[in-house]
Amino acid sequence: GSEMCIRDRYMDKILTIIIPTYNMSEYLDTCLKSLIIESNLLEVLIINDGSKDNSLDIAKKYEKKYPHIFRTIDKPNGNYGSCINRGLKEATGKYVKVLDADDKFNTESLMNLVDIASKTNVDAFITDFSKSHVNGKEDHVTFNLPSNQTLQFTDYCCHKDIINLWMHAITYKRENLLAINYKQTEGISYTDQEWIFMPLTTIRTFKYVPGVLYIYTLGREGQTMSNTFSAKHFKDNIICTSHILDSYATLTNVNSAIKDMLIEKLFKRIRYIYKFYLLKCQQPDYTILTELDKKLEITCPEVYERSNHIIMSSPLLLYKYIKHWRSNPNSKLLQFMIKLYKGKKSLK
């Protein structure tokens, strides 16, 4: 009897939601409440990453009240990627989506996605999300794609909406992630970038389901996207990009459209990192950037070459600062131009 009951609980889940949780007691209740739906097809894994507050108690409360939906996994602290890796190991759903504990879902859209996913066999779903600012402002991110139809990913992968895809918008078929032995980097921040890189290479068919599902909260203290956090942990961004390059180097027989998409994604990422590190960072440590640069030249010469042509700003500073940094990082002209760039920013 009890064995039967346990098996039923984990049988035929359509969607697993993985929630990495570390000291989120202030937000977790709101997050979990948004996931209570009338369905046995949903599995929610709350991965408690060694929280020091009462996040675990909140998770247990939901698990006790809604055992058919929630399951709590308590583990020592290992940072965000370790929660994703553990969640993927424990998940039983056909599809898998990540939800951060300080965010939430639109419950109706969640019902709708579970319903559609139970009748469809595609490799991924793309759904709308909203950026919800602490001051009450909401920005909706929607996609200019045909809705509720099975689409070929190669026809759309170079669409700018897909190249700029955020993790909030994607739901993957779990077996696809297992097939590439997907692992997210542990112990550092910003690894959600990995979630929207290699797994995209496994998509053949997908469906765009319109309507805001993910509600992304912006502006809270201590958030990884806040400016103070960014400057301090920016090295994590470089490490993460280095790992993305490692995985890119392992690609074989990938469709040319998908390769073009990955190259475009890499280019945008490199442009962002070099701009921050060379133009905005107070005391840049060039060694870590130099290592990344060497790896980029070997692994993705297309992006390396293209980044030589990036200029400081248009139309005033048409100076190819990355190219000049590469030829001479200690160049007086480079330092002068960086000062000029920073000065121009403060003159605005």
For each residue, the residues with C-beta under 8 A, 3 or more apart:
1: 4 5
2: 5 6
3: 6 7
4: 1 7 8
5: 1 2 8 9
6: 2 3 9 10
7: 3 4 10 11
8: 4 5 11
9: 5 6 67 68
10: 6 7 13 43 92
11: 7 8 92
12: 41
13: 10 16 41 42 43 92 93 94
14: 41 42 93 94 95 114 117 118
15: 41 42 43 93 94 95 96 97 113 114 117 171
16: 13 43 44 45 87 91 92 93 95 96 97 174
17: 35 42 43 44 45 96 97 98 99 105
18: 45 47 83 84 87 88 91 96 97 98 99
19: 31 32 44 45 46 47 98 99 100 101
20: 47 49 80 83 84 87 98 100 101
21: 24 28 46 47 48 49 51 55 59 83 101
22: 48 49 50 51 55 77 79 83 101
23: 51 52 53 55
24: 21 27 28 31 51 53 55 101 102
25: 28 29 51 53 54 55 58
26: 102
27: 24 30 31 101 102 103 217 220
28: 21 24 25 31 32 46 55 58 59 101
29: 25 32 33 58
30: 27 33 34 104
31: 19 24 27 28 34 35 99 101 102 103 104
32: 19 28 29 35 36 44 46 58 59 62 70
33: 29 30 36 104
34: 30 31 104 105 106 107 110 215
35: 17 31 32 42 44 69 70 99 105 107 110
36: 32 33 66 69 107
37: 42 69 107 110 111 114
38: 111
39: 42 111 114
40: 68
41: 12 13 14 15 114 118
42: 13 14 15 17 35 37 39 69 93 110 114
43: 10 13 15 16 17 69 71 91 92 93
44: 16 17 19 32 35 69 70 71
45: 16 17 18 19 71 73 87 90 91
46: 19 21 28 32 59 62 63 70 71 72 73 101
47: 18 19 20 21 73 75 83 86 87
48: 21 22 51 55 56 59 72 73 74 75
49: 20 21 22 75 76 77 78 79 80 82 83
50: 22 75 76 77 78
51: 21 22 23 24 25 48 54 55 56
52: 23
53: 23 24 25
54: 25 51 57 58
55: 21 22 23 24 25 28 48 51 58 59 101
56: 48 51 59 60 72 74
57: 54 60 61
58: 25 28 29 32 54 55 61 62
59: 21 28 32 46 48 55 56 62 63 70 72
60: 56 57 63 64 72
61: 57 58 64 65
62: 32 46 58 59 65 66 69 70
63: 46 59 60 66 67 70 71 72
64: 60 61 67
65: 61 62
66: 36 62 63 69 70
67: 9 63 64 70
68: 9 40
69: 35 36 37 42 43 44 62 66
70: 32 35 44 46 59 62 63 66 67
71: 43 44 45 46 63 90
72: 46 48 56 59 60 63
73: 45 46 47 48 86 87 90
74: 48 56
75: 47 48 49 50 78 82 83 86
76: 49 50
77: 22 49 50
78: 49 50 75 81 82 83 186 187
79: 22 49 82 83 186 187 188 189
80: 20 49 83 84 184 189 191 192
81: 78 84 85 183 184 185 186 187 188 191 194
82: 49 75 78 79 85 86 184 186 187
83: 18 20 21 22 47 49 75 78 79 80 86 87
84: 18 20 80 81 87 88 98 184 191 195
85: 81 82 88 89 183 184 186
86: 47 73 75 82 83 89 90
87: 16 18 20 45 47 73 83 84 90 91 96 98
88: 18 84 85 91 96 174 177 178 182
89: 85 86
90: 45 71 73 86 87
91: 16 18 43 45 87 88 96 174
92: 10 11 13 16 43
93: 13 14 15 16 42 43 96 174
94: 13 14 15 117 173 174 175
95: 14 15 16 117 125 171 172 173 174
96: 15 16 17 18 87 88 91 93 171 172 173 174 177
97: 15 16 17 18 170 171 172
98: 17 18 19 20 84 87 167 192 195
99: 17 18 19 31 35 103 104 105 214
100: 19 20 103 216
101: 19 20 21 22 24 27 28 31 46 55
102: 24 26 27 31 217 220 223
103: 27 31 99 100 168 214 215 216 217
104: 30 31 33 34 99 215 217
105: 17 34 35 99 109 110 213 214 215
106: 34 109 110 211 212 213 214 215
107: 34 35 36 37 110 111
108: 111 112 211
109: 105 106 112 113 127 209 211 212 213
110: 34 35 37 42 105 106 107 113 114 213
111: 37 38 39 107 108 114 115
112: 108 109 115 116 209 211
113: 15 109 110 116 117 125 127 171 209 213
114: 14 15 37 39 41 42 110 111 117 118
115: 111 112 118 119
116: 112 113 119 120 125 148 207 209
117: 14 15 94 95 113 114 120 125 171
118: 14 41 114 115
119: 115 116
120: 116 117 150 207
121:
122: 125 150 173 205 206 207
123: 153 172 173 176 202 203 204 205 206
124: 153 170 171 172 173 176 203 206 207
125: 95 113 116 117 122 170 171 206 207 208 209
126: 143 145 162 165 169 170 171 206 207 208 209
127: 109 113 169 171 208 209 210 211 212 213 214
128: 140 141 142 143 169 210 211 212 213 214
129: 140 141 166 168 169 212 213 214 215 216
130: 138 139 140 141 212 214 215 216
131: 138 139 141 216 218
132: 137 138 215 216 217 218
133: 136 137 138 139 218 219
134: 217 218 219 220
135: 219
136: 133
137: 132 133
138: 130 131 132 133
139: 130 131 133
140: 128 129 130 212
141: 128 129 130 131 166 168 169
142: 128 210
143: 126 128 161 169 208 210
144: 159 161
145: 126 151 156 159 161 208
146: 149 151 208
147: 208 209 210
148: 116 207 208 209 210
149: 146 207 208
150: 120 122 205 206 207
151: 145 146 155 156 205 206 207 208
152: 155 156 204 205
153: 123 124 156 157 200 203 204 205 206 258
154: 157 204 255 257 258
155: 151 152 257
156: 145 151 152 153 159 162 206
157: 153 154 162 163 200 203 257 258 260 261
158: 162 163 257 260 261 264
159: 144 145 156 162 163
160: 163 164
161: 143 144 145 164 165
162: 126 156 157 158 159 165 261
163: 157 158 159 160 261 264 265 268
164: 160 161 268
165: 126 161 162 169 170 196 200
166: 129 141 169 196 216
167: 98 170 192 195 196
168: 103 129 141 214 216
169: 126 127 128 129 141 143 165 166 214
170: 97 124 125 126 165 167 195 196 199
171: 15 95 96 97 113 117 124 125 126 127
172: 95 96 97 123 124 176 177 199 202 203
173: 94 95 96 122 123 124 176 177 202
174: 16 88 91 93 94 95 96 177 178
175: 94 178 179
176: 123 124 172 173 179 180 199 202 203
177: 88 96 172 173 174 180 182 199 202
178: 88 174 175 181 182
179: 175 176 202
180: 176 177 198 199 201 202
181: 178
182: 88 177 178 198 199
183: 81 85
184: 80 81 82 84 85 191 194 195
185: 81 188 191 194 239 240 243
186: 78 79 81 82 85 191
187: 78 79 81 82
188: 79 81 185 191 233 236 239 240
189: 79 80 224 229 233 236
190: 193 224 233 236 237 240
191: 80 81 84 184 185 186 188 194 195 236 240
192: 80 98 167 195 196
193: 190 196 197 237 240 241 244 269
194: 81 184 185 191 197 198 240 243 244 247
195: 84 98 167 170 184 191 192 199
196: 165 166 167 170 192 193 199 200 265
197: 193 194 200 244 247 248 262 265
198: 180 182 194 201 202 244 247 248
199: 170 172 176 177 180 182 195 196 202 203
200: 153 157 165 196 197 203 258 261 262
201: 180 198 251 254 258 262
202: 123 172 173 176 177 179 180 198 199
203: 123 124 153 157 172 176 199 200 206
204: 123 152 153 154
205: 122 123 150 151 152 153
206: 122 123 124 125 126 150 151 153 156 203
207: 116 120 122 124 125 126 148 149 150 151
208: 125 126 127 143 145 146 147 148 149 151
209: 109 112 113 116 125 126 127 147 148 213
210: 127 128 142 143 147 148
211: 106 108 109 112 127 128
212: 106 109 127 128 129 130 140 215
213: 105 106 109 110 113 127 128 129 209
214: 99 103 105 106 127 128 129 130 168 169
215: 34 103 104 105 106 129 130 132 212
216: 100 103 129 130 131 132 166 168
217: 27 102 103 104 132 134 220
218: 131 132 133 134 223 225
219: 133 134 135 223 226
220: 27 102 134 217 223 226
221: 226
222: 226 229
223: 102 218 219 220 226 229
224: 189 190 229 230 233
225: 218 229 230
226: 219 220 221 222 223 229 230
227: 230 231
228: 231 232
229: 189 222 223 224 225 226 232 233
230: 224 225 226 227 233 234 276
231: 227 228 234 281 282
232: 228 229
233: 188 189 190 224 229 230 236 237
234: 230 231 237 238 276 277 281
235: 238 239 285 288
236: 188 189 190 191 233 239 240
237: 190 193 233 234 240 241 273 276
238: 234 235 241 242 273 277 288 289 292
239: 185 188 235 236 242 243
240: 185 188 190 191 193 194 236 237 243 244
241: 193 237 238 244 245 269 270 273 292
242: 238 239 245 246 291 292 295
243: 185 194 239 240 246 247
244: 193 194 197 198 240 241 247 248 266 269
245: 241 242 248 249 266 292 295 296 299 300
246: 242 243 249 250 295 299
247: 194 197 198 243 244 250 251
248: 197 198 244 245 251 262 266 299 300
249: 245 246 299
250: 246 247
251: 201 247 248 254 259 262
252:
253:
254: 201 251 258 259 262
255: 154 258 259
256: 259 260
257: 154 155 157 158 260 261
258: 153 154 157 200 201 254 255 261 262
259: 251 254 255 256 262 263
260: 157 158 256 257 263 264
261: 157 158 162 163 200 257 258 264 265
262: 197 200 201 248 251 254 258 259 265 266
263: 259 260 266 267 300 302 303
264: 158 163 260 261 267 268
265: 163 196 197 261 262 268 269
266: 244 245 248 262 263 269 270 300 303
267: 263 264 270 271 303 306 307
268: 163 164 264 265 271 272
269: 193 241 244 265 266 272 273
270: 241 266 267 273 274 296 303 307
271: 267 268 274 275 307 310
272: 268 269 275 276
273: 237 238 241 269 270 276 277 289 292
274: 270 271 277 278 289 307 310 322 325
275: 271 272 278 279 280 310
276: 230 234 237 272 273 279 280 281
277: 234 238 273 274 280 281 284 289
278: 274 275 281 284 289 321 322 325 338
279: 275 276 312 321 338 341 342
280: 275 276 277 342
281: 231 234 276 277 278 284
282: 231
283:
284: 277 278 281 289
285: 235 288 289
286: 289 290 329
287: 290 291
288: 235 238 285 291 292
289: 238 273 274 277 278 284 285 286 292 293
290: 286 287 293 294 329
291: 242 287 288 294 295
292: 238 241 242 245 273 288 289 295 296
293: 289 290 296 297 304 326
294: 290 291 297 298
295: 242 245 246 291 292 298 299
296: 245 270 292 293 299 300 303 304 307
297: 293 294 301 304
298: 294 295 301
299: 245 246 248 249 295 296
300: 245 248 263 266 296 303 304
301: 297 298 304 305
302: 263 305 306
303: 263 266 267 270 296 300 306 307
304: 293 296 297 300 301 307 308
305: 301 302 308
306: 267 302 303 309 310
307: 267 270 271 274 296 303 304 310 322
308: 304 305 320 322 323 326
309: 306 320 323
310: 271 274 275 306 307 320 321 322
311: 314 317 318 319 320 321
312: 279 317 318 319 321 337 341
313: 316 317 341 344
314: 311 317 318
315: 318
316: 313 344
317: 311 312 313 314 337 340 341 344
318: 311 312 314 315
319: 311 312 324 337
320: 308 309 310 311 323 324
321: 278 279 310 311 312 324 325 334 337 338 341
322: 274 278 307 308 310 325 326
323: 308 309 320 326 327
324: 319 320 321 327 328 331 333 334 337
325: 274 278 321 322 328 329 331 334
326: 293 308 322 323 329
327: 323 324 331
328: 324 325 331 334
329: 286 290 325 326 334
330: 334 335
331: 324 325 327 328 334 335
332: 335 336
333: 324 336 337
334: 321 324 325 328 329 330 331 337 338
335: 330 331 332 338 339
336: 332 333 339 340
337: 312 317 319 321 324 333 334 340 341
338: 278 279 321 334 335 341 342
339: 335 336 342 343
340: 317 336 337 343 344
341: 279 312 313 317 321 337 338 344 345
342: 279 280 338 339 345 346
343: 339 340 346 347
344: 313 316 317 340 341 347 348
345: 341 342 348
346: 342 343
347: 343 344
348: 344 345
